Amino acid sequence: MATKTEITICLGSSCFSRGNKKLVRIIDEYLKKNHLSEKVYYHGNHCFGNCDKGPIVSIDGKHFEHVSEENIIEILDAHFNL
């Protein structure tokens, strides 16, 4: 069985106040829409330690900084080759 892609979203107060609440929903909807929910371990984590660069999302250990509603779909499309 293939290893699941791990997507971790920072749920620290700084990232959360910068928009991660909306990103949680957008990522969840993206995974469902593209039938990826079973192939992804998607969860939150508290603080990656780079609060000034948030919101931060990690995909298989690669951190993406200053993630926004505008660029999260591009990041996910690039990762999943969609």
Helices and strands as residue ranges (DSSP letters): E 5-10, H 13-15, I 16-20, H 21-33, G 37-39, E 40-45, G 51-53, E 57-59, E 62-64, H 72-80
